[in-house]
Amino acid sequence: MCLLIFSSLELFSDQEKAKEEFVYDLSLATQGVMVSQYNTGVNYSLGLGIHVDMEKSIYWFQEATKQGHSKAPFNLAIIYARGGKVSKDLTLSETYFLLSAERGNKEAKDFIQKVFASQIKKTHEAIEILCCPELLVHATAIPFGD
């Protein structure tokens, strides 16, 4: 019984921490802080500290992308390649994968290399067939101690 109570308290604590981190990042994201814009996109896409909202996730990933972030276009590429909660758009996905790779993102470089090395002639088809790596998570640790 004591273990169950401790586990519940730990889960509640983790949820509260996630909410605090989300609010912190969102406040900085609205001020134009690129890393926080990216992290806010992650939070919305994975439901960390807030409900899942793919439109808001895409918005914040796009804001970070505009400022030169390398992981944000990678996550956008995956979102558009998978489709589901947003319309699948393999052309846009390819554009974002290439942009992320151009900006030096290792995961994007590896995936694009895999796409080009495949025997599939059309890049869009290769992306759809080989898709997708996992979304990348937070760019940096948020200053909330354990």
N, C-alpha and C positions, 0 to 999 in steps of 0.2 A: 504494500500500500504506500509506504514511504517513497519507494522508488518511482511509483506512478506519479505521485505528487511532484517529486523532483523533476521528472521528465516533462511534466506539464508546465512547470515553472520555467524550465530551460527553453521549451518551445515558445512560450509566451515572450520570454526575454529576447529570443532570436527574432521574433516577429516585430517586437517593439524597436529593436536595433535596426532592422531593415527599414521600418517606417522612418526612423530618425535619419538614416543615411539617405533615403529617398528625398525627404524634405530638404536636407542639406544640399544635395546635388541639384535638385530642382531650383532652389533659390539662386545658386551660382550659375546654373544653365541659363536662367532668364536674364542674367547679367552678362552673358556672352562668353562664359568660361568654357572653352572647347572640351576639356576632359569631362566636365560635369554635364555638358550637353550629350556627350557619348554615353556616360554612365546613366543618364536619365533615359536614353533610348534603350539601354540594356534593361533597366528596371521595368519599363513599360512592356518590353517584349517578353520578359520572363516572369513578370508579376512579382517582382521583388519590392516589398514595401508598399505596393499599390496593385490595383487590378491590372490584368493584361489589357492593353489598348494598342493595337498595332498601328493605327493612324498616328497616335502621339509618338509611338516608338519611331516610326518612319520620319516624322517631323524632326525629332531631336537628332536622329542619325544624319539627316540631311543638313541640319544646322552645323553639326560637327564637321561634316564633309566639306562644307563651304569654307571652313577655316583651315582645311588641310589635314584633318585627322586621317590616319591610314586604316584604322580598324572599322570606322563607321561605314565606309563604302563596302567593305567586306561583308558586314552584317546586312546591309541593304541588298547586296547581291544575293545572299542566301535567302532573304525574305522574298525577293521577287522570283527567284528560281523555284522555290517551294510552292509559292502560291498559297492557297487555303484561305486565310483570313483577309488576304489582299489578292488582287488579280495577279496571276502568274504572268511575268513579262521577261522572257529569256533575253531579249535584246537589251533591256535595261540592266538585267542581271550581269550580262557579259560586260557592259560598260563599267559597272561598279567593280566587278572583279579586276578588270584591267586597271582601273584607276587606283584601286587599293594596292595592286602589285607594283604599279609605277611609283607609288609613294613608299615602297619598301616593305610592305607587310609580307612577312614570311609565309603565312598560311595562304594568302592570295597567290603569291608566286608559286607555291607548291601545287595548288589546285589548278591554276592556269597551265602550268607545265604538264600536269596530268591530262588536262583537256587536249592540249596540242599534241601530246605524245600518243593519244588514243588513235585508233584506226577509224574513228568517226569523222567524216569529212566536214560536216557542218558544225561549227562551234556551238551553236544554240542546241543542237541535238546532243552533243557531247556533254554540255552543262546539264541538260535535263537527265540524261542517263547516269552520269557520274555524281550528280548532286546528292548530297551536299555535306560539307564539313559542318561541325557544330558552330553555333554563334559564338563569337568571342565575348568574354565577360568584361567586367570592370577594368578600366585602364590603369588605375592606381588604387592603392589602399586609401580608404576614406579615414580621416583622423578621428575615429571613434575607437577607443581602447577596449580591450577585453576585460 
